[in-house]
Amino acid sequence: MSDNIPAVESPLPHVLCYYFYMDPRPLDNDLTGSVFVEWRAPEHEHFEKTADWYWWSGLLALILLGIALWQSSFLFAVLIVIGWIALAVNAAHIPRDIRLAVAERGLIIDNKLYFWKDLDSFWVFYEPPLRKEIIVQSKKAIMPRIRIQVGDSNPTLVREQMVRFLREREQDDSLMEMLARLARF
């Protein structure tokens, strides 16, 4: 056993130690098959936030906090404070560039392979400079849609490769996605 991994007797902590101390195994061609197209792009769309954005979101949080305290709902008040802090921290996060690829056995997103058999359909939203992304719908009911930024790659080439494995089906934004885009989140 390595020196930096503590000795444990129970199998559950051992699994947790392995998870936290080991690097993820890099994907190789045996697992992914041939890679047809590969590009790098931000992990999510990022909108620069001004000080006004933080003031307005803080004002909204204060109004909700006032309503919660007026209703004597202290749990809701705590939830509002935690939610605003999480929102502010997440809004300030700058997305990192990740590796994206269309491979023989699936879609590679930042060294995670999504197998074609688990994916249902996709749609390319390409309206530069406002929006350049691919939405992939999973066959799993509880899995959210996968949003992939196109970045500087050729969306036509990516689409031509993906249509070989998935059906192309027009998809609309959900209400939450539209509200997040409207709020520039």
N, C-alpha and C positions, 0 to 999 in steps of 0.2 A: 504494500500500500504506500502511496506517496506521502511524503512528510507534511505536505500542506493540507491533507485531508484528515480530519480528526477520526480516531477509531470509534466506531459505534457498534452496539450490540443488536439493536433493533433494525430490521430491514428497511423500515420507512425512513428513518433519518439517514440511512446509507444512500437511499435513492435521492433524497433531498440534497445531501452533500454532493453526490455525483452531478445532479442537475446544476447546482450553483458553482461548482468548481471546474467542471469540464467545459471545454469549448465545443460548440456545435460541430458535428462532423461535416466537412465540406462536401458539397454535391459533386459526384463524379459522373462520367459518361455512362457507367454501368447502370446507374439509377435513373438518370434523366434521358438517356438516348441522345441522338443527334440534336444539336441546338441549331435552329433554323434562322432565328433573328434575335439579336441581343442589343440592349441599350441601357443607358443609365438615366435616371430621372429622379426628381424629388419624391419622397415617400407620400406626400400629400400636397394638395394645393395650399399655398401660403399667401395670405393677404397681410400686408404691412398694417400694423395697428398704430394709430396716432394716439396722443394723450386724450383727445376727445372721446375716442372709442372706449378707453378704460373709464373715463369719468361717467359716460352715459351708462355703461354696464354697471358701474358702482352705484349710480343713482337708482337704477332699476332694482338692484339688490337691496338697497336701503328702503325703498318703498315696500318691497316684499317682506323685508325684515320687520318694518313697522306694522304691516298687516298681521304678520305672524304673532308679534307681541301683543297687539290689540286683541287678537283672538285667544290670547294666552296659550298659544301653541308653541311651547319652547322647543320641542323636537323639530318642528318645521323651521324655527328660527336658526337652530344649529345647522340644519340641512342647507338653508340659504347661505349662511356664512361659509360653510365648507364648499358648497357648490360654486360660489363666486371665486373663492381662492383657487379652486381647481380650474375654473374657466380662465382666470387671469394667467395662471402658470402655463396652461395649454396654449393660450393665444400667443404668448411670448416665445413659444418653442419654434425654432427654425428647423424645417425639415432637412434631413440629411439625404444625400444622393444614394440611391440603392440600385442594385443590379436587377434588371428585368429581362426575361428571355422567354421565347416560345420554343419549346423543345418537343421532342418526339413523344414523350410520355406525359407531358403536362406543362403547366405555366410556372415559371420560376420567378418568385418575388423575394428578393433579398435572402437567397439561400434556403428558401422554403419552396418545396415542390407541391403544387396543387395538381393532382392527377386529372386528366381529361374526363375520366369516367365519373368523377365527382362534380363536374361542372356542367351546367345546362346550356347557357347561351351567353352572348356578349353583344355589346353595342358600342360603336365608336362615336363619341361626341367630339367633333373637330370644328371649332369656331374660333380660330386664332384672332386676336391674342387673348380672348376672354377665357376660352375653355379648350383644353386639349387632353382628353382622358378617355379611357376605355372602362366600361362597366361590365363586370362578369358576374353572372347570376349562378349560384350554386344549386345543386339538386337537393341539398340538405335544407330542411325547412327553417331551422333556427340559425343558420349561418348568414351573416349579413352579406350584402353585395360587395364584391371586391372592386375597389376603385384603383385604377392604374393610371398614372400620369404618363403621357406620351413623350413629354420633354422635347428634345430636338430631333428625335427619330422620325422616320417617314411613316405616318399612320397608314398609308396605303399598303406598304410592305408588311407591316404588322397585321393588318386586317387580312391580307391575302394568306398569310400563314395560319392565322387563327381560324379562318373559315374552313380550313381543311379538317379541323377537329371538333369545332363547335358550330352550332347553328347561330346565325346572326338574327337577332330579334330586337326590334326597337323597344327601348325602355325609357320610361319617364322618371324624372326625379320624384322622390317621395316628398311629402309636405315638410318633413324635418330637413331634408337636403336643400329644399328651396329656401326655407327660413335661415338656414346656416349660410347659404350663399348671399342672401339679402343682408344679413348681419355682417357679412365679410369675415366669417369665422372659418 
